[in-house]
Amino acid sequence: MSDQARETYYALLTEYAAQQEELALVQAADLGRSLMSQGVPPEEVADIHQSCVERLGTHQPDLTLEKVAPLLALPLYEMLMAYGIAFREQMAYREKRQRANLEAVTEQSSDLVMITNTHGQLEYVNRAFLDTTGYRLEECIGHTPGELVGSGREPVAFYQELWETIKNGGAWHGQVADRKKSGELFVLDSSIFPLRDFNGLITQFVSISRNVTQRVELERSVQEKTQRLEGIATLAAGINHDLNNLLGMIMGYTDLLKADPSGDSAMANLHQIGVAAERGRALAAKTLAFTRQDDGHSEETIVPGEMIHEVASLLQVTAGHVIKITVRDESVDEAVRMQASQLHQLLMNLGINAIQSMAQEGGDLLITTEVVDHLPAFLNPMHQEGEFVLIRVRDSGPGINPDNLRKVFDPFYTTKQDSGGTGLGLSVVRTIIDRCDGRIDVSSVQNEFTEFRVYLPIAVSEHSEETEGPLPGKLPESDKHSKTVLHVDDEKAVLDLVAQQLAKRGIDIVSLESPWDALLEIHKHPERYCALITDLQMNGMDGVEMVERIYKLGRTLPVVLCTGNPAAIDSERAAAAGIKNIMHKPIDIHGLADLLKSWMEAEPEDVSGD
């Protein structure tokens, strides 16, 4: 037998072992029969066959010709056919076992597995996918993942890039925000890749994803805190400048008063001290609003236009005189539903970025609001309906080049390495907007402008019937003529100051330093007082607990809760205690006096602490 015939025979068996093509086995049998017809002994052909089988290595079957031939007593080419059938069955059994093992692995895996056809329609999902999304198997097969779990958070271009990658044979990896059947959002870290047939054609797509929602939330929390610190550092210089100016005014006018306390300019000097103190109080309140932490359940209905004016004044402190900040509010009284501090941080981040981009040459920062009745199509793949407040933040800075523009929302991406930027500002902005189901877009022309557009869903009005029963703070009939106010604070200087200020406005006030003394006073004289002013944080008992104890005594009073640390207030607990009026220190004495007088002048049934 020639070497060429041997190699041909081996090649045919190799082809059969690799692809299980029966034609190759038939050709091998024909070759063996041809060799024997040329006078090659069958034993030699059988030996050649055995040596070729051994050369197959890992594909070498368990059934050899020596085992098959005595049983079948067939001519060599027929034995080869019998061998091929046995080999094919063995390969089918091995493939069946592998498929069963693979199915067991995917069904028991905690990762979400999806297999689609080339049109993106689901052909298989594993148990983890069903458990995570809340769908049943029959609800999934035949639908696309986008139809089932698409959240619409990613723009159309995002999905177009994904499909282009996998349709061209590449693998895609990234994070996607999806939505469960219940509507709850979750984040998947996904790998998507194509499957091919023996001819190299793509037949299916496979997605293997891990639910990383908790990890992402933790990372976002760290990012927000880090970015908040970065923002505070940016504001510090401007705030320090303004505070020093205000303190200088107070100290200077105080010196003038000491030198001539009864002079003609004394009242004017006092007025200037009051103006400086009021500006300092307002600046402290704005700074505190930026730095305060969320309590996790402080979502509320907010009118963005009102907060934009507040943020603009704080940004002007940082911007100085080389940057002009203008606000145009056309959203009127339209409100959105989100956490107040997060809207504040969103606006501050966009504003600070704009100011930093114009720091060298100066320029204009324009913040506008308007109402739109739909989202741009490229931001709305899920066809979300409803009205939105559109906030535009536009600066006249150097702009952003196209390569960087695609990356501005990526975590830790920054073009400000020299100035120590962390690259978290815009990533945090996008996170905040995602949480309230909003959208954000950016456009820029180099050396002309950069504009960020934020779309926030307008809050839907909710009407709920108020529960019947006495309102907290309603005065008993016997207190109809009560005019005395009880003030509780463990700082004596504060008590003395407020007492003098209210006395000058015709309000009778009793001051106590201890919440325990206040409880005893209410117990002894339950009908003496028409209202209560209390500090939040006091030694031995906080103001909310004191109010709760007073109500347990059967006494209800309109309450003003005062605090120098708004972040320490548990708003739900305060509301449950019937506290509806909260004032930040330093106290606005004019507002406090007006509120107290309105209670005193109202009929008892009209007094509810509002």
Backbone torsions as a table, in degrees:
resi	resn	phi	psi	omega
1	MET	NA	130.6	-175.8
2	SER	-74.3	158.4	176.9
3	ASP	-63.1	-34.7	179.8
4	GLN	-63.9	-43.3	178.8
5	ALA	-63.9	-39.3	179.8
6	ARG	-62.0	-45.4	-178.1
7	GLU	-67.6	-37.1	177.3
8	THR	-62.5	-44.6	179.9
9	TYR	-61.6	-42.6	179.6
10	TYR	-65.0	-40.4	-180.0
11	ALA	-63.1	-39.1	178.9
12	LEU	-66.0	-42.0	178.1
13	LEU	-66.8	-38.2	178.0
14	THR	-62.0	-43.0	179.3
15	GLU	-62.0	-40.5	179.5
16	TYR	-66.2	-43.2	-179.2
17	ALA	-63.6	-33.6	-176.6
18	ALA	-78.8	-38.5	-172.0
19	GLN	-123.0	-1.3	-178.5
20	GLN	54.0	37.1	176.9
21	GLU	-82.9	115.1	-176.3
22	GLU	-62.5	-31.0	-179.8
23	LEU	-58.4	-38.5	179.5
24	ALA	-63.1	-39.0	179.8
25	LEU	-68.3	-39.6	176.9
26	VAL	-61.8	-42.3	179.0
27	GLN	-64.4	-36.0	177.0
28	ALA	-65.2	-41.5	177.8
29	ALA	-63.6	-43.1	178.0
30	ASP	-60.4	-39.9	179.1
31	LEU	-63.8	-43.5	178.0
32	GLY	-61.3	-41.9	179.1
33	ARG	-66.1	-38.6	178.8
34	SER	-63.6	-39.3	-179.8
35	LEU	-65.1	-42.7	-179.9
36	MET	-65.8	-35.0	177.9
37	SER	-67.8	-20.9	177.4
38	GLN	-87.5	1.1	175.5
39	GLY	102.2	4.0	177.7
40	VAL	-74.9	125.5	-177.7
41	PRO	-60.3	143.3	179.3
42	PRO	-57.9	-33.1	-179.5
43	GLU	-62.4	-39.0	-179.5
44	GLU	-67.7	-39.8	178.2
45	VAL	-63.5	-40.8	178.6
46	ALA	-63.5	-39.1	178.1
47	ASP	-65.1	-41.2	178.1
48	ILE	-61.3	-42.9	179.9
49	HIS	-60.5	-45.1	-178.7
50	GLN	-64.0	-41.2	179.9
51	SER	-65.3	-35.8	178.5
52	CYS	-69.1	-37.6	178.1
53	VAL	-62.9	-41.0	-179.9
54	GLU	-65.5	-31.7	179.1
55	ARG	-69.4	-14.4	179.8
56	LEU	-70.0	-12.9	174.2
57	GLY	64.7	-120.3	-175.0
58	THR	-64.8	-18.4	178.6
59	HIS	-90.8	4.1	-177.1
60	GLN	-64.6	124.8	-177.5
61	PRO	-78.5	166.5	177.6
62	ASP	-79.8	-29.2	-177.8
63	LEU	-92.1	113.7	178.6
64	THR	-102.6	166.7	-178.2
65	LEU	-61.7	-34.4	-179.8
66	GLU	-61.2	-33.7	179.0
67	LYS	-80.2	-33.3	-176.0
68	VAL	-80.3	-40.8	-171.6
69	ALA	-58.8	-47.8	-178.0
70	PRO	-63.6	-28.2	-177.3
71	LEU	-80.3	-36.6	-174.2
72	LEU	-93.3	-27.9	-178.1
73	ALA	49.5	45.5	-177.5
74	LEU	-107.0	159.1	170.7
75	PRO	-59.8	159.5	-172.9
76	LEU	-56.7	-45.4	-176.8
77	TYR	-65.9	-31.2	176.9
78	GLU	-73.9	-34.3	175.6
79	MET	-64.1	-37.3	177.6
80	LEU	-62.7	-39.9	177.6
81	MET	-64.1	-42.9	177.6
82	ALA	-62.9	-40.1	177.3
83	TYR	-61.8	-41.8	-179.7
84	GLY	-62.8	-41.0	179.1
85	ILE	-62.7	-46.1	179.2
86	ALA	-62.3	-41.3	-179.4
87	PHE	-64.1	-41.4	-178.6
88	ARG	-65.5	-41.4	178.0
89	GLU	-63.2	-38.8	179.6
90	GLN	-65.1	-42.0	178.6
91	MET	-65.2	-38.3	178.5
92	ALA	-64.6	-40.5	178.4
93	TYR	-64.6	-41.9	179.3
94	ARG	-63.6	-40.8	178.5
95	GLU	-65.4	-39.4	178.9
96	LYS	-62.8	-42.4	178.1
97	ARG	-64.2	-42.5	179.3
98	GLN	-62.2	-40.8	179.7
99	ARG	-65.0	-41.0	179.3
100	ALA	-64.6	-40.7	178.7
101	ASN	-64.5	-43.0	-179.8
102	LEU	-63.3	-42.0	179.2
103	GLU	-64.0	-40.0	178.8
104	ALA	-63.2	-40.7	-179.8
105	VAL	-64.5	-47.0	-177.0
106	THR	-68.1	-35.4	-179.5
107	GLU	-70.6	-30.8	-178.7
108	GLN	-93.1	-6.2	-178.3
109	SER	-72.3	146.4	174.5
110	SER	-82.2	-11.9	176.3
111	ASP	-79.0	150.3	179.3
112	LEU	-85.6	125.1	-178.5
113	VAL	-117.7	129.2	176.1
114	MET	-130.1	141.9	172.6
115	ILE	-127.5	127.3	179.7
116	THR	-120.4	163.3	170.2
117	ASN	-79.9	-174.9	-175.7
118	THR	-71.0	-11.0	176.4
119	HIS	-95.1	2.7	177.9
120	GLY	86.2	7.7	-179.8
121	GLN	-86.6	134.3	-174.7
122	LEU	-68.0	132.8	173.8
123	GLU	-112.8	-20.1	-179.8
124	TYR	-156.8	138.9	168.3
125	VAL	-137.6	146.9	-178.2
126	ASN	-91.8	177.6	-176.0
127	ARG	-62.3	-37.7	-179.2
128	ALA	-62.0	-36.5	177.9
129	PHE	-63.9	-45.6	-178.8
130	LEU	-65.0	-43.4	-178.9
131	ASP	-65.0	-37.9	-176.8
132	THR	-73.8	-44.0	-173.0
133	THR	-87.1	-22.6	-179.0
134	GLY	86.9	4.7	178.5
135	TYR	-88.3	157.5	170.3
136	ARG	-92.1	159.3	-176.1
137	LEU	-58.4	-43.3	-177.2
138	GLU	-67.1	-20.2	176.8
139	GLU	-80.0	-14.4	-174.0
140	CYS	-97.3	-46.1	-172.5
141	ILE	-61.4	130.6	179.0
142	GLY	93.8	-14.2	177.3
143	HIS	-99.0	160.0	175.0
144	THR	-86.7	153.8	176.0
145	PRO	-56.1	-35.8	179.6
146	GLY	-62.9	-36.9	179.0
147	GLU	-67.5	-31.8	-176.3
148	LEU	-88.3	-52.5	-169.5
149	VAL	-120.4	5.1	179.9
150	GLY	-61.2	132.9	-178.3
151	SER	-99.5	-16.5	-176.9
152	GLY	76.0	6.6	-178.1
153	ARG	-74.7	-25.5	-177.9
154	GLU	-97.3	142.4	179.4
155	PRO	-68.7	164.0	-179.0
156	VAL	-56.5	-38.3	-177.9
157	ALA	-60.4	-31.3	179.5
158	PHE	-62.1	-48.8	-179.2
159	TYR	-71.3	-33.3	177.0
160	GLN	-62.5	-42.3	178.7
161	GLU	-65.1	-40.2	178.6
162	LEU	-59.8	-49.6	-177.2
163	TRP	-66.9	-38.3	177.8
164	GLU	-60.6	-39.5	-178.7
165	THR	-63.6	-51.2	-174.6
166	ILE	-77.0	-31.3	177.8
167	LYS	-68.3	-26.7	176.5
168	ASN	-86.8	8.4	174.7
169	GLY	93.8	1.4	-179.5
170	GLY	-89.9	170.7	176.3
171	ALA	-105.0	141.0	179.8
172	TRP	-115.2	138.1	177.3
173	HIS	-136.4	135.4	178.7
174	GLY	174.9	-177.7	179.8
175	GLN	-105.3	140.4	-179.3
176	VAL	-132.6	134.2	174.0
177	ALA	-89.8	117.7	-179.5
178	ASP	-115.7	173.6	-176.7
179	ARG	-129.4	130.7	178.5
180	LYS	-73.3	170.6	177.6
181	LYS	-59.2	-32.0	179.7
182	SER	-74.2	-11.9	-177.3
183	GLY	99.8	-9.7	-179.6
184	GLU	-72.1	137.2	179.2
185	LEU	-82.7	147.0	172.7
186	PHE	-147.6	158.9	-174.3
187	VAL	-115.2	131.4	178.9
188	LEU	-114.8	137.1	169.9
189	ASP	-97.4	106.8	-166.0
190	SER	-116.2	146.1	168.1
191	SER	-121.6	125.6	-177.8
192	ILE	-126.0	131.7	-176.2
193	PHE	-150.0	158.5	-178.4
194	PRO	-88.0	155.0	168.9
195	LEU	-108.9	142.8	-177.3
196	ARG	-121.0	155.9	173.5
197	ASP	-90.0	-172.8	-176.2
198	PHE	-66.1	-20.0	178.7
199	ASN	-91.9	2.9	178.2
200	GLY	85.4	6.5	-179.4
201	LEU	-85.9	141.0	179.1
202	ILE	-72.7	126.5	-179.2
203	THR	-113.2	-28.4	-177.2
204	GLN	-150.9	165.8	171.8
205	PHE	-122.5	140.5	-179.3
206	VAL	-117.4	134.0	175.1
207	SER	-121.4	125.4	175.2
208	ILE	-119.2	119.2	-171.0
209	SER	-131.1	149.4	176.2
210	ARG	-118.5	134.1	178.8
211	ASN	-75.4	111.4	-175.9
212	VAL	-117.0	25.4	-175.3
213	THR	-57.4	-47.8	-178.0
214	GLN	-64.5	-41.5	179.3
215	ARG	-64.3	-41.8	-179.8
216	VAL	-64.4	-41.7	178.6
217	GLU	-62.1	-39.7	178.0
218	LEU	-65.4	-44.4	179.0
219	GLU	-62.0	-41.1	-179.8
220	ARG	-64.9	-38.2	178.3
221	SER	-61.8	-43.6	178.9
222	VAL	-65.5	-41.4	179.1
223	GLN	-61.1	-44.5	-178.2
224	GLU	-62.8	-42.9	179.7
225	LYS	-65.6	-42.7	179.5
226	THR	-63.4	-44.3	-179.1
227	GLN	-67.5	-35.7	178.1
228	ARG	-61.2	-41.4	177.8
229	LEU	-63.9	-38.1	177.6
230	GLU	-63.1	-41.2	178.7
231	GLY	-65.2	-40.2	178.3
232	ILE	-62.1	-42.1	179.1
233	ALA	-62.1	-38.2	179.9
234	THR	-66.6	-38.1	-178.3
235	LEU	-77.3	-21.5	-169.1
236	ALA	-55.7	-44.6	-175.7
237	ALA	-62.6	-46.5	-179.4
238	GLY	-65.7	-42.1	179.3
239	ILE	-63.9	-42.7	179.2
240	ASN	-59.9	-40.8	179.0
241	HIS	-61.6	-47.9	-178.7
242	ASP	-66.4	-42.7	-179.5
243	LEU	-63.5	-40.2	178.3
244	ASN	-63.5	-37.9	176.6
245	ASN	-63.7	-43.0	-179.5
246	LEU	-66.3	-43.9	177.9
247	LEU	-63.3	-37.3	177.5
248	GLY	-61.8	-40.2	177.1
249	MET	-62.8	-47.1	-178.0
250	ILE	-62.4	-46.1	-179.3
251	MET	-65.3	-41.2	-177.8
252	GLY	-65.6	-47.9	-179.7
253	TYR	-69.2	-29.5	175.5
254	THR	-65.1	-42.1	176.6
255	ASP	-60.6	-41.2	178.5
256	LEU	-62.7	-39.1	178.6
257	LEU	-66.2	-40.8	178.9
258	LYS	-62.5	-39.3	-177.7
259	ALA	-71.2	-33.3	-177.4
260	ASP	-146.0	73.0	-173.1
261	PRO	-66.1	-21.1	-177.5
262	SER	-115.7	15.3	-178.0
263	GLY	-73.6	174.0	-178.4
264	ASP	-63.9	-27.8	-176.4
265	SER	-92.1	3.7	-174.4
266	ALA	-59.5	-46.9	-177.7
267	MET	-66.0	-37.1	177.9
268	ALA	-65.4	-40.2	178.3
269	ASN	-64.3	-41.8	177.5
270	LEU	-61.6	-39.9	179.0
271	HIS	-61.5	-42.7	-179.8
272	GLN	-65.6	-36.5	176.2
273	ILE	-63.1	-42.6	178.6
274	GLY	-63.2	-41.3	178.3
275	VAL	-61.3	-46.4	-179.7
276	ALA	-62.7	-42.2	180.0
277	ALA	-64.5	-40.3	179.7
278	GLU	-65.1	-40.4	177.1
279	ARG	-64.8	-37.5	177.0
280	GLY	-65.1	-41.6	178.1
281	ARG	-61.9	-43.4	-180.0
282	ALA	-64.6	-40.8	179.3
283	LEU	-65.2	-40.8	178.3
284	ALA	-63.8	-39.4	-179.7
285	ALA	-65.4	-41.4	179.8
286	LYS	-66.9	-41.2	178.7
287	THR	-64.2	-41.2	-179.9
288	LEU	-65.1	-37.4	178.5
289	ALA	-62.0	-34.7	179.5
290	PHE	-73.9	-34.5	-172.8
291	THR	-93.8	-12.7	-174.2
292	ARG	-69.1	153.2	-179.6
293	GLN	-96.4	150.0	176.3
294	ASP	-78.1	147.3	178.4
295	ASP	-92.6	6.1	175.4
296	GLY	89.8	-17.1	-179.7
297	HIS	-142.0	35.6	-176.4
298	SER	-103.0	25.0	177.9
299	GLU	-63.4	138.6	-176.1
300	GLU	-150.2	172.5	177.3
301	THR	-89.3	122.4	-172.6
302	ILE	-127.0	140.1	171.4
303	VAL	-92.8	106.8	-174.4
304	PRO	-56.9	-36.9	-176.9
305	GLY	-57.6	-37.9	-179.7
306	GLU	-65.0	-43.3	-178.3
307	MET	-71.7	-30.7	-179.5
308	ILE	-62.0	-40.8	177.9
309	HIS	-62.9	-40.3	179.0
310	GLU	-64.3	-45.0	-179.6
311	VAL	-66.2	-38.8	-178.7
312	ALA	-60.7	-39.6	179.7
313	SER	-67.3	-35.3	177.7
314	LEU	-71.5	-38.2	177.7
315	LEU	-64.4	-34.1	-179.6
316	GLN	-63.5	-30.6	175.5
317	VAL	-59.6	-42.5	-179.2
318	THR	-76.2	-36.8	-172.6
319	ALA	-71.3	-29.8	-176.5
320	GLY	74.7	-157.4	-174.2
321	HIS	-94.2	-7.5	-176.5
322	VAL	-86.1	-8.9	-179.4
323	ILE	-124.6	128.7	178.8
324	LYS	-99.7	126.4	-179.6
325	ILE	-108.3	125.8	-179.0
326	THR	-123.9	138.7	178.4
327	VAL	-120.0	131.7	173.6
328	ARG	-128.7	112.5	-174.9
329	ASP	-109.0	110.6	177.4
330	GLU	-111.8	5.7	180.0
331	SER	-85.9	-3.2	177.2
332	VAL	51.8	-119.5	-174.4
333	ASP	-103.8	14.9	-179.8
334	GLU	-65.3	138.0	-174.8
335	ALA	-117.6	157.7	174.7
336	VAL	-122.7	163.8	-177.7
337	ARG	-111.5	108.5	178.8
338	MET	-168.6	177.6	177.8
339	GLN	-78.2	132.3	-175.1
340	ALA	-59.3	-43.3	-177.4
341	SER	-66.7	-28.5	179.6
342	GLN	-74.3	-38.0	173.6
343	LEU	-63.1	-40.7	177.9
344	HIS	-59.7	-46.5	-178.9
345	GLN	-67.1	-39.3	178.1
346	LEU	-57.1	-49.7	-178.5
347	LEU	-66.2	-40.3	179.1
348	MET	-63.8	-41.9	-178.9
349	ASN	-62.2	-48.2	179.8
350	LEU	-63.9	-40.2	-179.8
351	GLY	-66.6	-44.4	-179.4
352	ILE	-63.9	-41.2	176.8
353	ASN	-58.4	-44.1	-179.9
354	ALA	-63.9	-44.2	-179.7
355	ILE	-62.7	-42.3	179.8
356	GLN	-65.1	-33.6	179.6
357	SER	-69.2	-24.0	-178.4
358	MET	-105.2	10.4	-173.1
359	ALA	-60.0	-34.6	-175.8
360	GLN	-76.6	-49.2	-172.2
361	GLU	-102.8	-12.4	-173.9
362	GLY	78.3	-175.6	179.6
363	GLY	154.0	-159.4	-176.8
364	ASP	-120.0	138.0	173.7
365	LEU	-119.1	119.0	-178.1
366	LEU	-114.2	124.7	176.9
367	ILE	-117.7	120.0	-178.3
368	THR	-127.1	155.7	173.4
369	THR	-131.5	149.1	174.6
370	GLU	-157.3	166.8	178.2
371	VAL	-103.6	130.4	175.8
372	VAL	-122.5	150.5	-175.1
373	ASP	-98.4	5.3	177.1
374	HIS	-163.0	162.8	175.4
375	LEU	-91.1	151.9	171.0
376	PRO	-58.5	144.0	-174.7
377	ALA	-56.6	-39.7	-176.2
378	PHE	-70.6	-15.1	175.3
379	LEU	-99.8	2.5	-170.6
380	ASN	-135.0	61.1	-178.6
381	PRO	-64.8	-23.7	-178.9
382	MET	-95.5	8.3	176.5
383	HIS	56.8	47.8	177.8
384	GLN	-66.9	133.5	-178.3
385	GLU	-106.0	164.7	177.7
386	GLY	123.7	170.6	178.3
387	GLU	-93.9	153.7	-176.5
388	PHE	-136.5	147.8	166.9
389	VAL	-88.3	120.0	179.2
390	LEU	-97.8	118.8	177.2
391	ILE	-107.3	121.9	177.1
392	ARG	-107.1	130.3	174.6
393	VAL	-119.9	107.9	-172.1
394	ARG	-123.5	128.2	177.5
395	ASP	-119.5	158.6	-179.5
396	SER	-100.5	31.2	-177.7
397	GLY	-77.3	-165.1	-174.0
398	PRO	-74.2	-7.9	179.4
399	GLY	82.0	177.7	-178.3
400	ILE	-125.6	131.6	-179.5
401	ASN	-70.7	155.6	-173.3
402	PRO	-56.7	-36.6	-179.6
403	ASP	-63.6	-43.1	179.6
404	ASN	-73.5	-29.5	-176.0
405	LEU	-61.5	-32.3	-179.6
406	ARG	-73.3	-14.7	-172.7
407	LYS	-112.2	1.4	-168.9
408	VAL	-62.2	-26.1	-178.4
409	PHE	-93.6	0.4	179.0
410	ASP	-72.7	137.6	177.7
411	PRO	-59.9	139.0	174.6
412	PHE	68.7	6.7	175.5
413	TYR	-84.9	128.6	-179.6
414	THR	-149.8	148.0	173.2
415	THR	-105.1	10.3	-174.1
416	LYS	-112.3	44.8	-177.9
417	GLN	-58.3	-38.1	-176.8
418	ASP	-67.5	-28.4	-177.7
419	SER	-98.4	5.7	174.3
420	GLY	80.1	22.3	178.6
421	GLY	-67.1	142.7	-179.6
422	THR	-89.5	-15.7	-177.5
423	GLY	77.0	20.8	-177.0
424	LEU	-102.8	-16.4	-171.7
425	GLY	-56.7	-54.0	-176.5
426	LEU	-75.1	-28.9	174.2
427	SER	-62.9	-42.1	178.0
428	VAL	-66.8	-39.7	177.5
429	VAL	-57.2	-47.2	-179.4
430	ARG	-64.3	-38.8	178.1
431	THR	-60.7	-46.1	179.7
432	ILE	-60.9	-43.6	-179.0
433	ILE	-66.2	-39.6	177.6
434	ASP	-59.7	-38.8	-176.3
435	ARG	-62.7	-29.6	-179.7
436	CYS	-104.1	18.4	175.4
437	ASP	64.1	34.0	177.4
438	GLY	-98.2	-171.8	179.4
439	ARG	-139.1	157.8	176.1
440	ILE	-141.2	144.2	179.5
441	ASP	-141.4	158.4	-179.2
442	VAL	-141.7	144.1	172.1
443	SER	-139.2	154.3	-177.0
444	SER	-157.9	144.5	171.1
445	VAL	-124.5	123.2	-175.9
446	GLN	-60.7	138.1	-179.3
447	ASN	67.3	14.2	178.1
448	GLU	-128.9	-61.8	-175.6
449	PHE	-164.3	165.7	165.7
450	THR	-136.5	133.7	-178.6
451	GLU	-132.4	124.7	172.4
452	PHE	-101.8	135.4	179.9
453	ARG	-119.0	119.2	-178.1
454	VAL	-111.7	124.7	178.8
455	TYR	-108.1	117.1	-180.0
456	LEU	-116.9	127.2	-178.7
457	PRO	-61.5	134.9	177.2
458	ILE	-70.2	134.7	-177.4
459	ALA	-67.8	136.6	177.0
460	VAL	-84.0	133.5	-179.7
461	SER	-64.8	136.7	178.4
462	GLU	-118.2	123.2	179.8
463	HIS	-108.9	121.1	179.1
464	SER	-127.6	141.6	178.8
465	GLU	-74.6	131.7	179.6
466	GLU	-76.2	141.0	179.7
467	THR	-71.0	141.6	179.8
468	GLU	-77.3	161.0	179.9
469	GLY	128.0	172.0	-177.6
470	PRO	-67.9	137.7	177.5
471	LEU	-79.0	140.5	176.5
472	PRO	-57.8	133.9	178.2
473	GLY	95.1	-0.7	179.7
474	LYS	-70.7	134.8	-178.2
475	LEU	-81.2	136.3	172.3
476	PRO	-64.7	157.6	-178.9
477	GLU	-58.2	-33.0	-177.1
478	SER	-68.5	-15.9	-178.2
479	ASP	-96.2	16.1	-174.5
480	LYS	-56.2	-34.7	-176.8
481	HIS	-105.9	11.3	179.9
482	SER	-71.4	132.9	-178.1
483	LYS	-127.3	5.6	-175.1
484	THR	-95.8	138.9	-179.9
485	VAL	-110.7	136.7	176.3
486	LEU	-99.0	127.9	179.8
487	HIS	-118.4	125.9	-178.5
488	VAL	-122.7	123.2	178.8
489	ASP	-160.7	136.8	-177.8
490	ASP	-84.7	7.4	173.0
491	GLU	-104.6	108.9	-175.8
492	LYS	-63.0	-35.6	-179.0
493	ALA	-62.6	-37.9	178.5
494	VAL	-67.0	-43.6	178.9
495	LEU	-58.2	-47.1	-177.7
496	ASP	-63.1	-43.6	-177.9
497	LEU	-64.0	-49.2	-178.3
498	VAL	-63.9	-39.1	179.6
499	ALA	-60.3	-44.2	179.9
500	GLN	-66.4	-41.1	-177.9
501	GLN	-66.0	-42.5	-179.9
502	LEU	-73.4	-35.2	178.4
503	ALA	-60.5	-39.6	178.6
504	LYS	-64.9	-18.6	179.8
505	ARG	-102.6	14.7	173.6
506	GLY	79.2	23.8	-178.8
507	ILE	-110.4	125.3	179.2
508	ASP	-80.9	128.1	-174.4
509	ILE	-136.4	140.8	172.6
510	VAL	-112.6	128.9	-175.2
511	SER	-111.3	133.9	178.2
512	LEU	-134.5	139.8	-177.8
513	GLU	-88.9	-17.9	-174.1
514	SER	-117.0	131.6	175.3
515	PRO	-63.2	-29.6	177.7
516	TRP	-67.6	-39.9	175.6
517	ASP	-63.2	-34.5	179.4
518	ALA	-66.3	-41.7	177.3
519	LEU	-61.5	-42.1	179.4
520	LEU	-64.9	-40.1	179.6
521	GLU	-64.3	-43.0	178.9
522	ILE	-65.4	-37.0	179.9
523	HIS	-66.1	-40.7	-178.3
524	LYS	-74.6	-38.9	-174.8
525	HIS	-127.0	70.2	-173.4
526	PRO	-64.4	-19.3	-175.4
527	GLU	-112.0	10.3	-174.1
528	ARG	-79.8	-30.3	-167.2
529	TYR	-111.0	143.0	179.7
530	CYS	-102.8	-12.2	-179.1
531	ALA	-162.6	161.7	-178.1
532	LEU	-130.7	130.8	170.7
533	ILE	-112.8	127.6	-178.8
534	THR	-140.5	145.7	172.1
535	ASP	-75.8	154.3	178.4
536	LEU	-77.3	-55.4	-173.1
537	GLN	-100.7	112.2	179.8
538	MET	-136.6	159.9	179.9
539	ASN	-66.7	129.0	174.0
540	GLY	89.6	-29.1	-177.1
541	MET	-166.6	135.6	178.1
542	ASP	-86.1	167.8	-174.1
543	GLY	-63.5	-35.8	-179.4
544	VAL	-66.4	-43.0	178.8
545	GLU	-63.0	-39.2	178.8
546	MET	-61.1	-43.0	178.6
547	VAL	-63.7	-41.8	178.2
548	GLU	-59.1	-41.5	179.9
549	ARG	-68.5	-37.2	178.0
550	ILE	-62.5	-42.0	179.6
551	TYR	-66.2	-32.4	177.3
552	LYS	-67.8	-23.7	176.2
553	LEU	-76.7	-2.6	179.6
554	GLY	89.6	12.3	-176.8
555	ARG	-114.3	127.5	177.1
556	THR	-116.1	137.5	-178.4
557	LEU	-140.0	147.0	167.4
558	PRO	-64.1	136.1	-173.0
559	VAL	-123.7	139.2	168.0
560	VAL	-114.3	115.9	179.6
561	LEU	-96.4	123.3	-177.6
562	CYS	-109.9	141.4	178.9
563	THR	-155.0	148.3	172.6
564	GLY	-98.5	0.5	-178.5
565	ASN	-136.3	83.5	-177.6
566	PRO	-57.7	-27.6	-178.9
567	ALA	-65.0	-20.0	-178.4
568	ALA	-82.3	-5.7	-177.0
569	ILE	-82.3	128.1	169.3
570	ASP	-91.3	97.5	-171.2
571	SER	-62.2	-36.5	179.8
572	GLU	-66.9	-42.2	-179.8
573	ARG	-66.6	-40.9	179.3
574	ALA	-63.9	-41.9	179.7
575	ALA	-64.8	-39.5	179.3
576	ALA	-63.7	-29.1	178.7
577	ALA	-82.2	-1.0	178.0
578	GLY	88.6	12.4	-178.7
579	ILE	-87.6	116.8	-177.7
580	LYS	-113.9	-8.9	-175.7
581	ASN	-122.4	117.3	-179.6
582	ILE	-123.3	129.4	178.1
583	MET	-121.4	138.8	178.9
584	HIS	-91.4	141.5	176.0
585	LYS	-80.9	147.9	-3.6
586	PRO	-65.8	142.0	-172.2
587	ILE	-69.1	136.2	172.1
588	ASP	-78.3	94.8	-171.8
589	ILE	-65.0	-30.9	178.9
590	HIS	-67.4	-46.4	178.7
591	GLY	-64.1	-38.4	179.3
592	LEU	-64.9	-45.6	-179.2
593	ALA	-63.5	-41.9	179.3
594	ASP	-62.5	-40.3	179.9
595	LEU	-65.0	-46.0	-179.6
596	LEU	-62.6	-41.4	-179.6
597	LYS	-66.2	-35.5	178.7
598	SER	-64.6	-34.6	176.6
599	TRP	-69.9	-41.4	-178.0
600	MET	-66.5	-34.0	-175.6
601	GLU	-86.2	-15.9	-177.6
602	ALA	-79.4	155.6	172.7
603	GLU	-67.8	148.6	-175.6
604	PRO	-52.5	-40.3	-176.1
605	GLU	-71.5	-12.8	-179.9
606	ASP	-92.9	-7.6	-175.5
607	VAL	-90.6	115.0	-178.5
608	SER	-130.4	5.6	-178.6
609	GLY	85.5	4.1	179.6
610	ASP	-77.4	NA	NA
